[in-house]
């Protein structure tokens, strides 16, 4: 019994790391995705091109590779740049948690940007024209007419990404960040038991189950736009 309690404490400490990565990723990726979406739909060719390349890279390459590059590759690049000005550059490293969260933010912002863009472009052009005929300003048109419909349409795909993010956080294991999976693997090696993996699976299922329920309630709340 004492061993089980000790194991649960270990797993909970790893769960807190998982939740930290998940929450901070959403906090910054959602607004960053909106900014990238605006660039992607901009009339400025340069901004549009930068956004296209950004989205292509982060959606087209594995998230695990991006994590490894952020933690191992970026310090090497920075060191090489510093060596141009100093023959003996100081050591440069990234904190594991910071590197993981930054990689997740940049990756998920690309997906959110395309979800936003799809939602905005799904609104018939006629609604903009009708609002213009009625004398409504662009600001009123967007926030009072377009935005509520866009929010309704993007909730399901955004929700899918939010749930997927919970599971993707397990990838931080590759840079030895002590999340829930890292703790479970260490306990398996120590105790020669699969119980830590079972507990980790239960924790993941509970988190995704709670999120699924909350997202379903939010979707029902916006059903009046049907």
Buried (B, 14 or more C-beta within 10 A) or exposed (E): EEEEEEBBEBBEEBBEBBBBBBEBBBEBBBEBBBEBBBBBBBEEEEBBEBBEEBBEEBEEEEBBEBBBBBBEEBBEEBBEEBEEEEEEBEEEEBEBBEBBBBBBBBBBBBBBBBBBBBBBEEBEEEEBEEBEEEEBEEEEBBEEBBBEBBBBBBBEBBBEBBBEBBEBBBBBBBBEBBBBBBBBBBBBEEEEEEBBBEBBEEBBEEBBEEBEEEBEEBEEEBEEEE
